[in-house]
Amino acid sequence: MGPAKERIGKIILILRREYPGSRTALGFESPLQILVATILAAQCTDKRVNQITPALFSKYPTAAAFAAADRAELEAEIRPTGFFRNKAKSIIGAARKIVEDFDGRVPANMADLITLPGVARKTANIVLSSGYGIAEGIAVDTHVKRLSGRLGLSRQRDPEKIEKDLLRLVPKKDWLDFNYMLVNHGRKTCQARKPRCPECLVRRFCPSAVKLHPELKPKS
């Protein structure tokens, strides 16, 4: 099978061919909108988030508007995404800090982004990559965490430790797209409950596929 460092280039090449133009499935038109949408997407599907954000972004077009939102009202508006109380607190808190400390503009660097309430590295990475086209890291969500383990790219369980392993393996030119390619592959093929290994295009480079299906082991 070979070390991860030797396999990663082939894995990325295959994923790029299979999922060209990979990007977030969340709908947005600005860094502020992708920030809010990403907060809402925690423990929620992108599809459901996209159902409520058009009206939300129309009502709250700026950070100042979110900062001034009535919390109970915002909670009711985002209730379908689940954990709505914590999410409303994070959105309003982040918006207030953006207004007070960053002149109403979402920061374009990791150090400032992670000072916002409710924003850790995963969310910050998505804002930077999708909102600004900046590659400072690789967002580790549930799909990336699962596939990194199955593909033998990281043995860690903590998202930040997984990210460190990925940053050592993945060429920087691929950082912007790596999360989205793995998310697409995780949804289509390498699913949580039952990975579809026999039809997986990267199965030759996946130790988990070979372990689950010995018949898939490449013949030497």
C-alpha positions in Angstrom: 0.0 0.0 0.0 2.9 2.4 0.8 3.2 5.3 3.1 0.6 8.1 3.1 3.2 10.5 1.6 3.6 8.3 -1.4 -0.2 7.8 -1.9 -1.5 11.3 -1.3 -0.6 12.7 -4.8 -2.4 9.9 -6.5 -5.5 10.2 -4.3 -5.7 13.9 -4.9 -5.3 13.4 -8.7 -8.2 10.9 -8.8 -10.4 13.1 -6.6 -9.8 16.2 -8.8 -10.9 14.2 -11.9 -14.0 12.9 -10.1 -15.0 16.1 -8.4 -13.9 19.0 -10.6 -14.6 22.5 -9.2 -15.3 21.2 -5.7 -16.6 23.9 -3.4 -18.8 24.2 -0.4 -22.5 23.3 -0.9 -23.5 26.2 1.3 -25.0 29.2 -0.5 -23.4 32.5 0.1 -22.3 35.8 -1.5 -19.9 37.3 1.0 -17.4 36.3 3.8 -20.1 37.3 6.3 -22.6 35.0 4.8 -20.3 32.0 4.6 -19.4 32.6 8.2 -23.0 32.6 9.4 -23.9 29.7 7.1 -21.0 27.6 8.5 -22.0 28.3 12.1 -25.5 27.2 11.2 -24.3 24.0 9.4 -22.9 22.5 12.6 -24.8 19.3 13.3 -27.1 20.2 10.4 -27.3 19.5 6.7 -26.2 22.1 4.1 -29.5 21.6 2.4 -31.5 22.7 5.4 -29.2 25.6 6.0 -29.6 26.7 2.4 -33.4 26.7 2.9 -33.3 29.4 5.6 -30.3 31.6 4.7 -31.8 33.5 1.7 -34.4 35.1 3.9 -32.0 35.4 6.8 -29.3 37.2 4.7 -32.0 39.5 3.2 -33.1 40.5 6.7 -29.6 40.9 8.1 -27.4 42.1 5.2 -24.5 43.3 7.3 -22.6 42.4 10.5 -24.1 45.4 12.1 -27.6 44.1 11.4 -26.7 40.7 12.9 -25.1 42.5 15.9 -28.4 44.4 16.5 -30.6 41.3 16.1 -33.1 40.4 18.7 -31.8 37.1 20.1 -35.2 35.5 20.6 -36.2 36.5 17.1 -33.0 35.1 15.5 -33.4 31.9 17.5 -36.8 31.4 16.0 -35.5 32.1 12.5 -32.7 29.6 12.7 -34.5 27.0 14.8 -34.7 24.4 11.9 -30.9 24.1 12.0 -30.9 22.7 15.6 -28.9 24.0 18.6 -30.4 27.3 17.7 -29.8 29.0 21.0 -26.0 28.4 20.9 -25.9 29.3 17.2 -27.8 32.6 17.7 -25.5 33.5 20.6 -22.4 32.7 18.4 -23.7 34.7 15.4 -24.7 37.8 17.4 -21.4 37.6 19.4 -19.3 37.2 16.3 -21.1 40.0 14.5 -20.6 42.4 17.5 -16.9 41.7 17.6 -16.7 42.1 13.8 -18.3 45.5 14.2 -16.4 46.6 17.3 -12.9 45.3 16.4 -12.8 44.9 12.7 -14.8 47.8 11.3 -17.7 45.6 10.2 -15.5 43.4 7.9 -15.0 39.7 8.5 -11.2 39.2 9.2 -9.2 37.6 6.5 -6.7 35.8 8.6 -6.8 32.8 11.0 -5.5 34.6 14.1 -8.3 37.2 14.1 -11.1 34.8 12.9 -10.6 32.4 15.9 -11.1 35.3 18.3 -14.8 35.5 17.1 -17.3 33.8 19.4 -18.3 30.4 18.0 -15.4 30.3 15.5 -12.7 27.6 15.8 -10.2 26.5 13.1 -12.7 24.5 11.0 -15.1 27.4 10.6 -12.2 29.8 10.1 -10.7 27.6 7.4 -14.0 27.5 5.5 -14.4 31.3 5.7 -10.8 31.8 4.5 -11.0 29.3 1.6 -14.5 30.0 0.4 -14.9 33.6 1.3 -11.4 34.9 0.5 -9.6 32.2 -1.5 -6.9 32.0 1.2 -5.3 28.7 2.1 -4.1 28.9 5.7 -5.2 25.3 6.6 -7.6 22.5 5.9 -11.0 22.4 7.5 -11.5 19.1 9.3 -15.3 18.3 9.5 -16.9 14.9 10.0 -16.3 13.8 6.5 -12.6 14.8 6.5 -12.1 13.2 9.9 -13.7 9.9 8.7 -11.9 9.8 5.4 -8.5 10.8 6.8 -8.7 7.8 9.1 -9.9 5.4 6.5 -7.3 6.5 4.0 -4.5 6.2 6.5 -3.7 9.9 6.4 -4.0 10.4 10.1 -4.4 8.2 13.2 -5.5 11.1 15.3 -9.1 11.8 16.6 -8.8 15.4 17.5 -9.6 17.7 14.5 -6.7 20.1 15.1 -4.2 17.2 15.3 -5.7 15.6 12.1 -5.3 19.0 10.4 -1.6 19.1 11.4 -1.1 15.6 9.8 -2.9 16.7 6.6 -0.9 19.9 6.3 2.3 17.9 6.4 1.0 15.5 3.7 -1.1 17.6 1.3 0.8 20.0 -1.0 -0.2 23.6 -0.2 -1.5 24.1 -3.7 -4.2 21.6 -2.9 -5.2 23.0 0.5 -8.1 25.1 -0.8 -9.9 22.2 -2.4 -8.9 19.2 -0.2 -11.8 19.6 2.3 -14.4 19.9 -0.4 -13.1 17.0 -2.4 -13.2 14.7 0.6 -16.7 16.0 1.6 -18.0 15.2 -1.9 -16.3 11.7 -1.8 -17.6 11.1 1.6 -21.2 11.9 0.6 -21.1 9.9 -2.6 -18.9 6.9 -1.9 -17.1 6.7 1.4 -20.2 7.0 3.5 -20.2 6.8 7.3 -22.3 3.6 7.9 -21.5 1.6 4.8 -18.6 2.7 2.6 -19.0 1.6 -1.1 -15.5 0.3 -1.4 -16.0 -1.9 -4.5 -16.9 1.2 -6.6 -14.5 3.6 -4.9 -12.0 5.2 -7.3 -9.3 5.5 -4.7 -9.7 2.0 -3.3 -6.2 0.9 -4.6 -4.7 3.5 -2.3 -7.0 3.0 0.7 -5.8 0.6 3.5 -9.4 0.4 4.9 -10.8 -0.8 1.6 -8.3 -3.5 1.2 -8.9 -4.6 4.8 -12.6 -4.7 4.4 -12.4 -6.3 0.9 -9.2 -8.4 0.5 -10.3 -9.1 -3.1 -9.7 -5.5 -3.9 -6.0 -5.7 -3.1 -4.0 -4.8 -6.2 -2.2 -7.8 -7.7 1.6 -7.3 -7.7 
